[in-house]
Amino acid sequence: MQTSPIVKCKFFLTVFLLFFCLCACNDAGDYVGVTHGYLTLGMKQKFGEGGEKKKFYALSDTTVIAPGELKQAVRDKIGLPDKVQSNNEGYEIWIYEKRNIKLFFEKEKFREWAYLK
């Protein structure tokens, strides 16, 4: 008994889509958990030393700035920056000297952050 090529194709397509959805849900869960104040099991970066490597910036225990948030939302949460610069890669950089951080924006969306040196 041989299986038809269509059945094989459907099987592999189903397995691929299942794998893709599981991977996407894991990433989305981490994002949703962070933006709503929950720490999920999938989080690899921890608070404290090496904190500049995490993708989000925690303002407090309940408020975070996560990648993809619009400038207006960030401005509402953290206020206006002390300085605004741009770099060679085209990112707009908001500098907050009192918080000792700089936020990188790509067009209108928050991308990442780093400590001031």
Backbone as ProteinMPNN parsed JSONL, in Angstrom:
{"seq_chain_A": "MQTSPIVKCKFFLTVFLLFFCLCACNDAGDYVGVTHGYLTLGMKQKFGEGGEKKKFYALSDTTVIAPGELKQAVRDKIGLPDKVQSNNEGYEIWIYEKRNIKLFFEKEKFREWAYLK", "coords_chain_A": {"N_chain_A": [[0.825, -1.173, 0.0], [0.773, 2.025, -1.016], [1.343, 5.436, -0.184], [-0.177, 8.356, -1.385], [1.372, 11.105, -3.147], [0.135, 13.521, -2.463], [-0.984, 13.108, 0.046], [1.344, 12.731, 1.547], [2.493, 15.255, 1.235], [0.565, 16.866, 2.527], [0.82, 15.891, 5.125], [3.518, 16.611, 5.827], [3.32, 19.378, 5.527], [1.424, 19.952, 7.512], [2.872, 19.188, 9.843], [5.004, 21.01, 9.674], [3.628, 23.502, 9.884], [2.519, 23.217, 12.434], [4.853, 23.124, 14.025], [5.882, 25.689, 13.42], [3.829, 27.358, 14.443], [3.943, 26.716, 17.178], [6.5, 27.679, 17.841], [6.161, 30.421, 17.301], [4.143, 31.074, 19.129], [5.468, 30.721, 21.536], [7.37, 32.827, 21.505], [5.584, 34.986, 21.347], [4.273, 34.661, 23.768], [6.276, 35.294, 25.614], [6.596, 38.01, 25.003], [3.996, 39.052, 25.546], [3.797, 38.345, 28.238], [5.807, 39.923, 29.386], [4.957, 42.534, 28.753], [2.637, 42.685, 30.228], [3.459, 42.458, 32.796], [4.198, 39.96, 33.752], [6.528, 37.37, 34.402], [7.7, 34.993, 32.226], [8.283, 31.456, 31.698], [9.883, 31.118, 29.485], [11.677, 33.219, 29.414], [14.923, 34.209, 28.914], [16.763, 36.126, 29.64], [17.661, 37.708, 32.638], [16.893, 39.918, 35.424], [19.104, 42.449, 36.775], [22.649, 42.012, 36.888], [24.033, 42.246, 33.673], [21.783, 43.24, 32.625], [21.416, 44.968, 30.497], [21.21, 43.409, 28.291], [18.691, 42.385, 28.053], [15.606, 42.526, 26.261], [13.497, 44.228, 26.866], [12.7, 47.154, 28.847], [12.479, 47.667, 32.223], [10.567, 49.841, 34.0], [9.378, 49.882, 36.447], [8.103, 47.512, 38.852], [5.711, 46.858, 37.668], [5.525, 48.197, 35.247], [6.708, 48.277, 31.977], [8.82, 48.881, 29.121], [8.563, 47.676, 26.002], [9.995, 46.148, 23.044], [8.797, 47.397, 19.94], [6.824, 49.065, 20.833], [5.168, 52.187, 20.381], [6.499, 55.526, 19.925], [4.927, 57.477, 21.222], [3.643, 56.014, 23.25], [5.844, 55.25, 24.778], [6.767, 57.773, 25.538], [4.612, 58.569, 27.113], [4.904, 56.817, 29.255], [7.525, 57.205, 30.3], [8.251, 59.829, 29.984], [9.535, 62.904, 28.479], [12.671, 62.846, 26.688], [16.027, 63.751, 27.859], [17.934, 64.385, 25.944], [18.06, 64.14, 22.345], [19.29, 62.165, 19.793], [20.778, 60.946, 16.707], [22.027, 58.039, 15.035], [24.51, 56.487, 12.837], [23.278, 54.271, 11.732], [20.708, 55.003, 11.399], [18.985, 55.079, 13.539], [16.934, 56.707, 15.934], [17.888, 58.174, 18.913], [16.992, 58.341, 22.214], [17.963, 59.982, 25.065], [18.188, 59.541, 28.492], [19.404, 60.976, 31.102], [19.179, 60.989, 33.943], [18.101, 58.49, 34.489], [20.089, 56.987, 33.44], [20.127, 55.742, 30.907], [19.751, 54.922, 27.402], [17.456, 55.008, 24.749], [16.636, 53.296, 21.797], [15.144, 53.997, 18.733], [13.487, 52.819, 15.887], [12.318, 54.259, 13.191], [9.111, 54.888, 14.104], [8.992, 53.157, 16.218], [9.965, 51.614, 19.306], [13.057, 50.02, 19.708], [15.394, 48.947, 21.099], [17.425, 49.168, 24.137], [20.055, 50.68, 26.107], [22.598, 50.997, 28.628], [23.943, 54.179, 29.622], [27.291, 55.132, 29.021]], "CA_chain_A": [[0.0, 0.0, 0.0], [1.563, 3.249, -1.11], [0.638, 6.69, 0.074], [-0.08, 9.27, -2.516], [2.203, 12.293, -2.879], [-0.674, 14.582, -1.862], [-1.098, 12.792, 1.471], [2.657, 13.026, 2.128], [2.648, 16.707, 1.261], [-0.309, 17.376, 3.585], [1.412, 15.512, 6.409], [4.682, 17.452, 6.092], [2.836, 20.743, 5.689], [0.806, 20.017, 8.841], [3.946, 19.147, 10.844], [5.718, 22.284, 9.591], [2.784, 24.565, 10.429], [2.433, 23.001, 13.877], [6.132, 23.564, 14.579], [5.95, 27.147, 13.263], [2.894, 27.98, 15.393], [4.467, 26.546, 18.539], [7.617, 28.617, 18.018], [5.615, 31.781, 17.328], [3.402, 31.255, 20.381], [6.445, 30.861, 22.611], [7.878, 34.2, 21.441], [4.487, 35.896, 21.678], [4.028, 34.523, 25.2], [7.28, 36.081, 26.317], [6.294, 39.428, 24.806], [2.778, 39.376, 26.282], [4.104, 38.248, 29.66], [6.603, 41.076, 29.796], [4.187, 43.77, 28.674], [1.59, 42.669, 31.251], [4.053, 42.373, 34.114], [4.461, 38.6, 34.181], [7.756, 36.765, 33.887], [7.347, 33.669, 31.735], [9.356, 30.465, 31.784], [10.751, 31.223, 28.326], [12.591, 34.351, 29.493], [16.307, 33.8, 29.094], [17.484, 37.195, 30.306], [17.176, 37.991, 33.981], [17.185, 41.256, 35.915], [20.376, 42.578, 37.477], [23.865, 42.071, 36.074], [23.74, 41.876, 32.287], [20.431, 43.706, 32.329], [21.336, 45.676, 29.22], [20.992, 42.445, 27.216], [17.285, 42.038, 27.915], [14.996, 43.286, 25.185], [12.578, 45.215, 27.399], [13.247, 47.966, 29.936], [11.52, 47.713, 33.326], [10.518, 51.11, 34.715], [9.022, 49.49, 37.806], [7.68, 46.112, 38.866], [4.501, 46.668, 36.868], [5.569, 48.96, 33.991], [7.869, 48.003, 31.133], [8.822, 49.337, 27.729], [8.935, 46.499, 25.218], [10.209, 46.435, 21.622], [7.606, 47.526, 19.116], [5.933, 50.113, 21.334], [5.3, 53.453, 19.673], [7.141, 56.623, 20.665], [3.944, 58.136, 22.083], [3.441, 55.164, 24.428], [7.06, 55.363, 25.583], [6.754, 59.128, 26.093], [3.607, 58.583, 28.182], [5.387, 56.034, 30.395], [8.807, 57.627, 30.864], [8.418, 61.272, 29.825], [10.383, 63.375, 27.385], [14.095, 62.601, 26.927], [16.892, 64.904, 28.09], [18.57, 64.669, 24.645], [17.69, 63.277, 21.224], [20.364, 62.071, 18.8], [20.612, 59.869, 15.733], [23.319, 57.422, 14.719], [24.75, 56.196, 11.42], [22.364, 53.234, 11.256], [19.397, 55.599, 11.194], [18.159, 55.019, 14.746], [16.796, 57.89, 16.77], [18.293, 57.778, 20.26], [16.527, 59.193, 23.293], [18.878, 59.849, 26.2], [17.657, 59.898, 29.811], [20.598, 61.009, 31.941], [18.869, 60.633, 35.334], [17.896, 57.037, 34.529], [21.326, 56.399, 32.932], [19.811, 54.857, 29.787], [19.397, 55.486, 26.101], [16.478, 54.193, 24.043], [16.812, 53.333, 20.355], [13.899, 53.905, 17.983], [13.568, 52.637, 14.441], [11.136, 54.994, 12.726], [8.253, 55.279, 15.222], [8.892, 52.073, 17.185], [11.076, 51.328, 20.215], [13.766, 48.819, 19.28], [16.217, 48.406, 22.183], [17.941, 50.157, 25.063], [21.388, 50.398, 26.635], [23.038, 51.914, 29.673], [24.904, 55.214, 29.224], [28.649, 54.772, 29.479]], "C_chain_A": [[0.884, 1.256, 0.0], [0.685, 4.461, -0.8], [0.842, 7.622, -1.108], [0.784, 10.471, -2.149], [1.422, 13.424, -2.208], [-0.798, 14.354, -0.358], [0.225, 13.084, 2.178], [2.871, 14.533, 2.272], [1.799, 17.321, 2.364], [0.28, 17.084, 4.964], [2.586, 16.434, 6.753], [4.284, 18.921, 6.278], [2.197, 20.931, 7.065], [1.855, 20.043, 9.942], [4.704, 20.469, 10.852], [4.91, 23.415, 10.209], [2.621, 24.431, 11.941], [3.701, 23.48, 14.574], [6.245, 25.085, 14.538], [5.055, 27.844, 14.276], [3.393, 27.853, 16.827], [5.618, 27.505, 18.813], [7.104, 30.051, 18.129], [4.877, 32.047, 18.631], [4.356, 31.422, 21.556], [7.0, 32.279, 22.646], [6.795, 35.201, 21.83], [4.18, 35.832, 23.162], [5.021, 35.318, 26.012], [6.968, 37.559, 26.197], [5.078, 39.836, 25.63], [3.041, 39.336, 27.777], [4.859, 39.461, 30.155], [5.766, 42.342, 29.791], [3.083, 43.831, 29.722], [2.149, 42.426, 32.647], [4.31, 40.97, 34.621], [5.808, 38.156, 33.637], [7.417, 35.347, 33.468], [8.538, 32.745, 31.822], [10.334, 30.583, 30.627], [11.751, 32.365, 28.386], [13.993, 33.861, 29.77], [17.105, 34.854, 29.835], [16.842, 37.488, 31.654], [17.492, 39.439, 34.343], [18.562, 41.266, 36.569], [21.54, 42.643, 36.509], [23.569, 41.544, 34.677], [22.366, 42.358, 31.849], [20.315, 44.409, 30.995], [21.092, 44.723, 28.068], [19.526, 42.063, 27.065], [16.638, 42.99, 26.914], [14.067, 44.382, 25.687], [13.278, 46.012, 28.491], [12.181, 48.089, 31.007], [11.635, 49.053, 34.036], [10.218, 50.868, 36.187], [8.618, 48.024, 37.752], [6.498, 45.852, 37.939], [4.532, 47.36, 35.509], [6.858, 48.66, 33.243], [7.694, 48.68, 29.786], [9.36, 48.167, 26.923], [9.145, 46.887, 23.76], [8.899, 46.445, 20.847], [6.632, 48.582, 19.601], [6.21, 51.417, 20.589], [5.918, 54.52, 20.57], [6.178, 57.284, 21.645], [3.72, 57.333, 23.364], [4.646, 55.244, 25.362], [7.096, 56.723, 26.269], [5.763, 59.226, 27.249], [4.119, 57.87, 29.437], [6.583, 56.672, 31.089], [9.035, 59.135, 30.777], [9.328, 61.614, 28.662], [11.859, 63.119, 27.703], [14.85, 63.899, 27.225], [17.555, 65.354, 26.797], [18.027, 63.705, 23.608], [18.82, 63.335, 20.211], [19.962, 61.063, 17.739], [21.996, 59.31, 15.426], [23.4, 57.09, 13.234], [23.812, 55.137, 10.857], [20.945, 53.753, 11.049], [18.475, 55.51, 12.394], [18.099, 56.383, 15.416], [17.058, 57.436, 18.199], [17.785, 58.81, 21.255], [17.409, 58.932, 24.497], [18.204, 60.385, 27.465], [18.821, 59.826, 30.796], [20.318, 60.599, 33.381], [18.653, 59.132, 35.496], [19.122, 56.273, 34.03], [21.065, 55.398, 31.799], [19.664, 55.664, 28.506], [18.494, 54.482, 25.398], [16.658, 54.389, 22.546], [15.459, 53.112, 19.677], [14.206, 53.73, 16.51], [12.248, 53.149, 13.873], [10.314, 55.387, 13.951], [8.218, 54.248, 16.349], [10.165, 51.911, 18.017], [11.716, 50.017, 19.793], [14.55, 48.184, 20.41], [16.714, 49.531, 23.066], [19.322, 49.735, 25.528], [21.684, 51.391, 27.761], [23.948, 52.982, 29.063], [26.258, 54.811, 29.764], [29.306, 55.908, 30.22]], "O_chain_A": [[1.647, 1.488, 0.937], [-0.508, 4.504, -1.1], [1.902, 7.653, -1.733], [0.91, 10.813, -0.974], [2.003, 14.207, -1.456], [-0.726, 15.303, 0.422], [0.23, 13.624, 3.285], [3.362, 15.014, 3.294], [2.267, 18.214, 3.07], [0.24, 17.93, 5.857], [2.64, 16.978, 7.856], [4.866, 19.619, 7.108], [2.408, 21.958, 7.71], [1.745, 20.833, 10.879], [5.016, 20.996, 11.92], [5.449, 24.207, 10.982], [2.588, 25.437, 12.649], [3.632, 24.163, 15.596], [6.658, 25.702, 15.52], [5.472, 28.817, 14.904], [3.273, 28.797, 17.608], [5.703, 28.08, 19.898], [7.576, 30.81, 18.974], [4.978, 33.143, 19.182], [4.075, 32.19, 22.477], [7.089, 32.875, 23.72], [7.062, 36.156, 22.56], [3.857, 36.857, 23.763], [4.649, 35.953, 27.0], [7.063, 38.293, 27.181], [5.113, 40.846, 26.334], [2.562, 40.2, 28.512], [4.574, 39.972, 31.238], [5.851, 43.144, 30.721], [2.632, 44.922, 30.072], [1.384, 42.21, 33.586], [4.613, 40.791, 35.8], [6.184, 38.53, 32.526], [6.898, 34.574, 34.274], [9.671, 33.192, 31.999], [11.493, 30.192, 30.76], [12.598, 32.48, 27.5], [14.225, 33.167, 30.761], [18.027, 34.522, 30.58], [15.617, 37.508, 31.778], [18.265, 40.105, 33.654], [19.117, 40.212, 36.878], [21.442, 43.249, 35.442], [22.922, 40.508, 34.524], [21.851, 41.929, 30.817], [19.232, 44.449, 30.411], [20.794, 45.172, 26.961], [19.149, 41.474, 26.052], [17.082, 44.126, 26.749], [13.869, 45.378, 24.991], [14.32, 45.6, 29.001], [11.082, 48.57, 30.727], [12.678, 49.368, 34.608], [10.738, 51.561, 37.062], [8.773, 47.371, 36.721], [6.314, 44.726, 37.477], [3.641, 47.129, 34.691], [7.954, 48.771, 33.793], [6.583, 49.006, 29.367], [10.486, 47.721, 27.141], [8.542, 47.849, 23.285], [8.016, 45.616, 21.069], [5.713, 48.961, 18.875], [7.348, 51.705, 20.217], [5.87, 54.433, 21.797], [6.56, 57.615, 22.767], [3.617, 57.911, 24.445], [4.493, 55.3, 26.582], [7.422, 56.812, 27.453], [6.038, 59.887, 28.25], [3.8, 58.276, 30.554], [6.657, 56.684, 32.318], [9.931, 59.659, 31.439], [9.824, 60.736, 27.956], [12.255, 63.171, 28.868], [14.39, 64.992, 26.897], [17.724, 66.551, 26.565], [17.591, 62.601, 23.933], [19.258, 64.416, 19.816], [18.93, 60.404, 17.857], [23.004, 60.008, 15.539], [22.478, 57.376, 12.47], [23.571, 55.097, 9.65], [20.077, 53.02, 10.576], [17.293, 55.835, 12.283], [19.087, 57.116, 15.457], [16.511, 56.427, 18.644], [18.103, 59.995, 21.159], [17.583, 57.783, 24.905], [17.721, 61.516, 27.503], [19.18, 58.746, 31.267], [21.145, 59.921, 33.989], [18.989, 58.567, 36.537], [19.193, 55.053, 34.176], [21.696, 54.343, 31.735], [19.484, 56.881, 28.514], [18.727, 53.274, 25.44], [16.814, 55.517, 22.077], [14.731, 52.173, 19.998], [15.072, 54.407, 15.955], [11.197, 52.536, 14.06], [10.798, 56.166, 14.772], [7.499, 54.433, 17.331], [11.28, 52.049, 17.514], [11.028, 49.026, 19.55], [14.393, 46.99, 20.665], [16.464, 50.705, 22.792], [19.717, 48.58, 25.367], [21.1, 52.472, 27.831], [24.648, 52.712, 28.088], [26.359, 54.219, 30.839], [30.444, 55.775, 30.671]]}, "name": "protein", "num_of_chains": 1, "seq": "MQTSPIVKCKFFLTVFLLFFCLCACNDAGDYVGVTHGYLTLGMKQKFGEGGEKKKFYALSDTTVIAPGELKQAVRDKIGLPDKVQSNNEGYEIWIYEKRNIKLFFEKEKFREWAYLK"}
